[in-house]
């Protein structure tokens, strides 16, 4: 069995000693300007790769730091641009809404001037029955504002419907497209009378309502003719535009004709209406 030396120098001390000698040798070499001496060669062999590695690492870290700074700048600029886009979008939506309201008010003003013989009051739509169409809806004016049952309601380019219920501060309106609506109409060009019937199914399918009982023996009624409220109506004031003839056909009795009407009012986007405060005597229409 071999004996271990009694006095063994630890490895770490040997390494520290060699490192110190190398540093001392390099110092002496550079101090004495030993140009191509062995110490200089050793120092170059040891420290040149280290220096290159340090330079590379420094350059890499610097590039990464620059890239990180640029990324932070880009992200900050992106957030600013997002804020500007959101602000501009809100401004654009506000402008669109104001323009839409302005267009509605212009339509109501034009309608008010068109039927200037009637006294009217404006009202906002504040509720509606379920469905796509404003067939039965509620306005924010009531008996306290002079609204009464059977008053005619107009908007857009013509007749909306009639008031069917009134509270102190609200009123309900049944439009001409509702299934239970019936209006006596007249072809404006020929003065021929007909009956206009609301039809939500045909509104859903083709955005039209129906008319029937038209006497047109001379075939004068044409597609596109205007249909207005007739003077024979008990509840609807005369001469209010209902819509335009979109189709016409002869009935099986060969005496009358039926067809469809494209309404003059957009019954999908009602927001404001005019209530005509003048009305006919109570009766059945």
C-alpha positions as CSV (number, residue, x, y, z in Angstrom):
1,X,0.0,0.0,0.0
2,X,1.5,3.4,-1.1
3,X,1.8,6.1,1.4
4,X,0.5,9.6,0.6
5,X,3.0,12.4,0.9
6,X,2.8,14.1,4.3
7,X,2.9,17.6,2.9
8,X,0.8,17.9,-0.2
9,X,0.1,21.5,-1.6
10,X,-3.6,22.1,-2.4
11,X,-4.4,22.4,-6.1
12,X,-6.0,25.8,-5.7
13,X,-2.8,27.3,-4.3
14,X,-0.9,25.9,-7.3
15,X,-3.4,27.5,-9.7
16,X,-3.2,30.8,-7.9
17,X,0.5,30.8,-8.0
18,X,0.7,30.0,-11.7
19,X,-1.9,32.8,-12.4
20,X,0.2,35.3,-10.4
21,X,3.4,34.2,-12.3
22,X,1.6,34.7,-15.6
23,X,0.4,38.1,-14.7
24,X,3.9,39.0,-13.4
25,X,5.5,37.7,-16.6
26,X,3.1,39.7,-18.8
27,X,3.7,42.8,-16.8
28,X,7.5,42.4,-17.1
29,X,7.2,41.6,-20.8
30,X,5.2,44.8,-21.5
31,X,7.3,46.9,-19.2
32,X,10.5,45.8,-20.8
33,X,9.0,46.1,-24.3
34,X,10.0,42.5,-25.2
35,X,8.6,42.7,-28.7
36,X,8.7,39.2,-29.9
37,X,9.8,37.5,-26.7
38,X,8.3,34.3,-25.5
39,X,6.4,36.0,-22.7
40,X,4.8,38.4,-25.1
41,X,3.8,35.5,-27.3
42,X,2.4,33.6,-24.4
43,X,0.5,36.6,-23.3
44,X,-0.8,37.2,-26.8
45,X,-1.9,33.6,-27.1
46,X,-3.8,33.8,-23.9
47,X,-5.3,37.2,-23.9
48,X,-5.9,37.9,-27.6
49,X,-8.7,35.3,-27.8
50,X,-10.0,36.5,-24.4
51,X,-10.0,40.1,-25.7
52,X,-11.8,39.1,-28.9
53,X,-14.4,37.2,-26.9
54,X,-14.9,40.2,-24.6
55,X,-15.2,42.5,-27.6
56,X,-17.7,40.2,-29.3
57,X,-19.7,39.8,-26.1
58,X,-19.6,43.6,-25.6
59,X,-20.7,44.2,-29.1
60,X,-23.5,41.6,-28.8
61,X,-24.7,43.0,-25.6
62,X,-24.6,46.5,-27.0
63,X,-26.6,45.5,-30.1
64,X,-29.1,43.7,-27.9
65,X,-29.5,46.8,-25.7
66,X,-30.0,48.9,-28.8
67,X,-32.5,46.5,-30.2
68,X,-34.3,46.4,-26.9
69,X,-34.4,50.2,-26.7
70,X,-35.7,50.4,-30.3
71,X,-38.3,47.8,-29.5
72,X,-39.4,49.7,-26.4
73,X,-39.6,52.9,-28.6
74,X,-41.6,51.0,-31.2
75,X,-44.0,49.6,-28.6
76,X,-44.5,53.0,-27.0
77,X,-45.1,54.6,-30.4
78,X,-47.5,51.8,-31.2
79,X,-49.5,52.4,-28.0
80,X,-49.6,56.1,-28.9
81,X,-50.9,55.3,-32.4
82,X,-53.5,53.0,-31.0
83,X,-54.7,55.8,-28.7
84,X,-54.8,58.2,-31.7
85,X,-56.7,55.6,-33.8
86,X,-59.2,55.0,-31.0
87,X,-59.7,58.8,-30.5
88,X,-60.2,59.3,-34.3
89,X,-62.6,56.4,-34.5
90,X,-64.7,57.8,-31.7
91,X,-64.7,61.2,-33.4
92,X,-65.7,59.6,-36.7
93,X,-68.5,57.7,-35.0
94,X,-69.7,60.9,-33.3
95,X,-69.6,62.7,-36.7
96,X,-71.6,59.9,-38.3
97,X,-74.1,59.9,-35.5
98,X,-74.5,63.6,-35.7
99,X,-74.8,63.5,-39.5
100,X,-77.5,60.7,-39.2
101,X,-79.4,62.8,-36.7
102,X,-79.0,65.9,-38.9
103,X,-80.3,64.0,-41.9
104,X,-83.3,62.8,-39.9
105,X,-84.0,66.3,-38.8
106,X,-83.8,67.6,-42.4
107,X,-86.2,64.9,-43.5
108,X,-88.6,65.9,-40.7
109,X,-88.3,69.6,-41.6
110,X,-88.9,68.8,-45.3
111,X,-91.9,66.7,-44.3
112,X,-93.2,69.4,-42.0
113,X,-93.0,71.9,-44.8
114,X,-94.7,69.4,-47.2
115,X,-97.7,69.1,-44.9
116,X,-97.6,72.6,-43.6
117,X,-101.4,72.9,-43.4
118,X,-101.3,70.5,-40.4
119,X,-100.2,71.4,-36.9
120,X,-97.5,68.9,-35.7
121,X,-95.2,68.0,-32.8
122,X,-92.0,66.0,-32.9
123,X,-91.4,62.9,-30.8
124,X,-88.6,60.4,-30.3
125,X,-89.1,56.6,-30.6
126,X,-88.3,55.0,-27.2
127,X,-89.5,51.5,-27.6
128,X,-90.9,48.9,-30.0
129,X,-92.5,45.4,-30.2
130,X,-90.2,42.5,-30.9
131,X,-89.1,41.9,-34.5
132,X,-87.1,43.6,-37.2
133,X,-89.7,46.3,-38.0
134,X,-91.3,49.2,-36.1
135,X,-94.8,47.8,-36.6
136,X,-95.9,48.9,-33.1
137,X,-93.8,51.3,-31.2
138,X,-93.8,53.8,-28.3
139,X,-92.9,57.6,-28.5
140,X,-92.0,60.0,-25.7
141,X,-95.0,62.3,-26.1
142,X,-98.4,61.7,-24.5
143,X,-101.6,63.4,-23.4
144,X,-99.7,66.1,-21.5
145,X,-98.3,67.1,-24.9
146,X,-101.6,67.1,-26.7
147,X,-101.3,63.6,-28.2
148,X,-104.6,61.8,-28.7
149,X,-105.7,58.4,-30.0
150,X,-106.2,58.3,-33.9
151,X,-103.7,61.1,-34.6
152,X,-101.7,60.4,-37.7
153,X,-97.9,59.9,-37.5
154,X,-95.5,60.7,-40.3
155,X,-91.7,60.4,-40.8
156,X,-89.2,60.0,-43.6
157,X,-91.2,60.7,-46.8
158,X,-94.7,59.9,-45.7
159,X,-97.2,58.0,-43.5
160,X,-95.9,55.9,-40.5
161,X,-99.2,55.0,-38.9
162,X,-101.7,56.1,-36.3
163,X,-101.8,56.6,-32.5
164,X,-103.6,53.7,-30.8
165,X,-102.9,54.3,-27.1
166,X,-101.9,57.3,-25.0
167,X,-100.5,57.9,-21.5
168,X,-99.5,61.1,-19.8
169,X,-96.0,61.0,-21.2
170,X,-96.0,58.3,-23.9
171,X,-98.1,57.1,-26.8
172,X,-98.2,53.9,-28.8
173,X,-98.3,53.9,-32.6
174,X,-99.4,51.2,-35.0
175,X,-97.7,51.5,-38.3
176,X,-99.2,50.8,-41.7
177,X,-97.0,47.7,-42.1
178,X,-98.6,45.9,-39.1
179,X,-100.8,42.9,-39.9
180,X,-103.8,44.6,-38.3
181,X,-103.4,47.9,-40.1
182,X,-105.8,48.9,-42.9
183,X,-105.8,52.2,-44.7
184,X,-108.0,53.5,-47.5
185,X,-105.6,54.6,-50.3
186,X,-105.8,56.3,-53.6
187,X,-103.6,56.2,-56.7
188,X,-102.4,59.8,-57.0
189,X,-102.2,59.8,-60.8
190,X,-105.7,58.3,-61.5
191,X,-107.6,59.0,-58.2
192,X,-108.6,55.3,-58.1
193,X,-109.2,54.0,-54.6
194,X,-107.9,50.8,-53.0
195,X,-107.4,49.2,-49.6
196,X,-103.9,49.0,-48.2
197,X,-103.2,46.1,-45.8
198,X,-100.2,45.7,-43.6
199,X,-98.3,42.5,-43.9
200,X,-95.2,41.7,-41.9
201,X,-94.5,38.5,-43.8
202,X,-94.3,40.3,-47.1
203,X,-92.1,43.0,-45.4
204,X,-89.7,40.3,-44.2
205,X,-89.6,38.7,-47.6
206,X,-89.7,41.6,-50.0
207,X,-90.1,44.8,-47.9
208,X,-93.5,45.5,-49.3
209,X,-97.1,45.6,-48.1
210,X,-100.2,44.9,-50.1
211,X,-103.2,46.6,-51.7
212,X,-106.5,45.2,-53.0
213,X,-109.8,46.2,-54.5
214,X,-108.4,48.6,-57.0
215,X,-110.7,49.6,-59.8
216,X,-108.5,50.1,-62.9
217,X,-110.6,49.2,-65.8
218,X,-108.6,51.4,-68.2
219,X,-105.3,50.0,-67.0
220,X,-103.9,53.4,-66.2
221,X,-102.1,52.4,-63.0
222,X,-98.4,51.8,-63.5
223,X,-95.5,50.5,-61.5
224,X,-94.0,53.4,-59.5
225,X,-97.2,55.3,-59.1
226,X,-97.7,57.0,-55.8
227,X,-100.4,55.8,-53.4
228,X,-101.6,58.4,-50.8
229,X,-104.3,58.3,-48.1
230,X,-107.8,58.6,-49.6
231,X,-110.4,61.1,-48.7
232,X,-112.8,58.3,-47.9
233,X,-110.7,57.3,-44.9
234,X,-112.3,58.0,-41.5
235,X,-109.1,58.2,-39.5
236,X,-106.3,59.1,-41.9
237,X,-106.0,62.6,-43.2
238,X,-106.2,62.9,-47.0
239,X,-103.2,63.1,-49.3
240,X,-100.4,61.6,-47.1
241,X,-97.9,59.5,-49.1
242,X,-98.0,55.8,-48.2
243,X,-95.7,54.4,-50.8
244,X,-95.2,53.3,-54.5
245,X,-96.8,50.6,-56.5
246,X,-94.3,47.8,-56.9
247,X,-96.4,45.1,-58.5
248,X,-100.0,44.8,-59.9
249,X,-102.1,42.0,-61.1
250,X,-105.8,41.4,-62.1
251,X,-108.0,39.6,-59.6
252,X,-109.8,36.4,-60.5
253,X,-113.1,38.3,-60.7
254,X,-111.6,40.3,-63.6
255,X,-113.1,43.5,-62.1
256,X,-110.5,44.6,-59.5
257,X,-106.7,44.5,-59.2
258,X,-104.3,43.7,-56.3
259,X,-100.6,44.3,-55.9
260,X,-97.8,45.4,-53.6
261,X,-96.5,48.7,-52.3
262,X,-93.0,49.8,-51.4
263,X,-93.5,52.0,-48.3
264,X,-92.3,55.5,-48.3
265,X,-90.9,55.2,-44.8
266,X,-87.9,53.2,-43.6
267,X,-89.7,51.0,-40.9
268,X,-86.4,49.4,-39.9
269,X,-84.6,52.5,-38.5
270,X,-87.3,54.9,-37.1
271,X,-85.9,57.3,-34.5
272,X,-87.9,60.5,-34.7
273,X,-91.5,61.1,-36.0
274,X,-94.0,63.9,-36.4
275,X,-97.4,63.6,-34.8
276,X,-100.1,65.5,-36.7
277,X,-102.2,67.1,-34.0
278,X,-105.2,67.7,-36.4
279,X,-107.4,64.6,-36.8
280,X,-110.6,63.4,-38.4
281,X,-113.7,62.6,-36.4
282,X,-113.6,59.3,-34.6
283,X,-114.8,56.4,-36.8
284,X,-113.7,53.1,-38.2
285,X,-111.2,52.8,-40.9
